[in-house]
Amino acid sequence: MHQTIDAITQFVAAHAWLGYLTVFLAALLEALPVLGTFVPGTTLILALSALIPAGDLNLFAVLAAAMLGAVLGDGSAYWTGHVRQRALLQAWPLGNYPGVVAQSETFFDRFGIWAVFLGRFVPPIRAFVPVTAGAVGMAPAKFFPVNIPSALIWAPAHVLPAAFAVTALERVGGVAGLEHEARHYSLIVVIVLAIGLGGAAWWWCRRSARRGTQKSTP
């Protein structure tokens, strides 16, 4: 994965418009049920954010692309569930992932409306929470006032740490005359950070779902 992400970032560095499009699509696709489980959206956004300090990408444009993609992705998934209701959860392709769907419903039972906010930060249910919210009958007036602010927080939470980390590493590299190596290692740090945060969130999600199941069992 590291070589693939590295190749993408090098290509994007020479084509800035493609970087913004990639960030937008990564945020959007990560919110779609099933597909979002396989799209390394978080890793891509973190890696591309590493190009901001060098001036290859603009900070505010990256933030805007990430926010817009997240809002549209979640919104489209929610409306699909809202229109088709609970039957969608048993239909293909969601029907092939009963475990994750059950985790998403348990997540809603445990946290209520705040599951929409918290679910954005918890893979793998991140890709299932919006569609589940629509399928279980959550009203748009409840979903969007929580969903949109969560996107406004989620985007900076991914973009800014990567940009700050690269800035710090490049300053160290600049002192030693190792700018290229600093960027290379900063990308590795960003990818490891993404994997670590994703693993921790997955563990927390499984732990919460297990507790919720135990409480619901008489």
N, C-alpha and C positions, 0 to 999 in steps of 0.2 A: 504493500500500500504506500509506503514511504516514497518509493521511486515514482509511482503514479502521481501522487500529490505533488512531488517535486517538479515533475514534468509539466503538470498543469499550471503551477505557479510561475514557472519560467516562461511559458507561452503567454500567460495572462499579463505578465510584466511588460510584454511588447504589444499587447492589445487590450488596453484598459477597458474599453466598452464590453469586451467579452467577460472581464472580471466581474463587472456589475451584474451582467446577465447571469453568470454562474452563481453568484451569491443569491440572486433573486430565485433562481430555479432550485437551488439547494434548500433554501428555506421553505419554498412552496412544496416541493416533492416530499420533504421530510414530514410534512403534516398530513400527507395522504395515507389512508389506511392500507396496510400491507406493504405497499411500495415504499413508504417512509421507513420501514424497518430495515430495508436493504440499501437505501441511499445514504452514503456517509456525509450527510448535509452539514452536521456540526463540524466534522473534521475539515471539510472543504472551506467553510466560512472562517474557521480559525486560521487555516493555512493562508488563505487569501488576505486575511486581515494583517498577516505578517508583511505584506507588501506596502502597507500604508506609510510606515516611517520613512521609507526610501522615496516616497512621492509617486510610486507606480499607480496607486489607487488613492482616491480621495476619501477621507474618513467619513464625511457626512453623506456622500453618495453610497458608500458601502452600508452604512447604518440604514439609510432609506430603503435600499434594495432588500436588505434582510427583513426589515419591518414589514414592507409591502408584501413580500413573498410569504411571510409567516401568516399575516392577516388573511390574504387571499386563499392560501392553502387550507387553513383551518376553517375559513368561512365556507369554502366549497364542500369540504368534507361534512361540515355540520349540516348544510342544507340538503345534502344527499341523504343523510340519516333522518333529517326532519321530514322529508317528503315520503320516504319509504318506510319509516318507523321501524319497529323492532324486527320485522321480517327480514330486514337487510342484514341483521347480525347472524342469521342462519343461512343466508344465501352466499353463493360464491362471489368473491374469494374469502370473505370474512368467516364463512362457515368452516374453512380449513384451519382456522386459528382459534378454536374454542377456548383454549387456555388463556390467551392474551385478552380475548373479549371478556372472559369471566373476571380477569384481573382488573380490567377497565371498569366493569360494573361494580366490583367490590370497592374500587377506588372512589367511585361516586357515592356509594353507600357510606363510606367512611368519612369523606371530606365534603360532601354536598357540592354546592356551587363552586367552592374553592378548588375542587378537583380540576376544573377547567384551567385555572391558573397554575396549579402545581404540576398538572400532567404535562405541561409544555416542557418541563425540565427533567422529566423522568422517562428515558427510553426503557423498554421498547413500547410502552403504552402511549407514548407521545403521539404516535401515528394512529392510535385508535380512540383516544379520548374525544376529539371533536365529533367524529361520526357517531360515537356512542352517546354523546350528549344529545344529538339530534334524535337518535333512535329511541331513547328512553323518554322523550317528550319534553326536554328542557326548552322553555320558551326563548325566542330570540332576544326578548327584552332582558333576560337573565344571562344568556350566553355571551353576547357581544360586549356588554359593559365590563365583563371580566376578561374576556379573551383579548380584546384590543390592548388594554393596558399591559397584559402579560407579554404581548409581542413587543411593546415599547420598552419593556425591561429586559426581555430575552435577548434582543439584538445587541444592545450595548454590553450585556453580560458575556457575550461571545466575542464581540469584536474588540472591545477595549483591552481586555487582559492580554490578548495576543499582540496587539499593537504596542502596548507598554513593555511586554517581555522582550520583543524584538528591539525596541529602542534601547533598553538597558543593555542587551547583549551586544548590539552594534557599537555602543559607546565603549564597552570593554574591548571589543575587537578593534575599534579605531585607535585606541591607545597603543595596542600592540601591533597595529598595521595588518590586522587580519579580518578586514571587513567581510570578505567572501565567506570565510570559515564561520564567522559569527552568524551570518544569515543562514548558512547551512545548518548549524547546530540549533539555531532558534526555531527552525522548522521542525526539527526532531523533537524539541521541547514541546512545541505546540501540539504535535500529533500525540505524544505520550500523555500530555495533559488531557486531551480530548478523550483518549481511551480510558484514562484513569477516572475522570469525572463520569463518563458513561457507565463504567463498571460499578462505581459507587452508587449511582442513581438506580441502576438495575437491581442491585442488592437491596437497597432501601425499599424499592417497589415490591419485590418479592416478599420481604419481611412484613410490610404493611398489609399486603394481600393475605398472607398467611394468618396474621393476627385477626383480620376482619373475618376470615372464614371460621376461625376458632370461636369468635364471639357469636357468630350467627348460628353455630351448631348447638342445639339444645343439650 
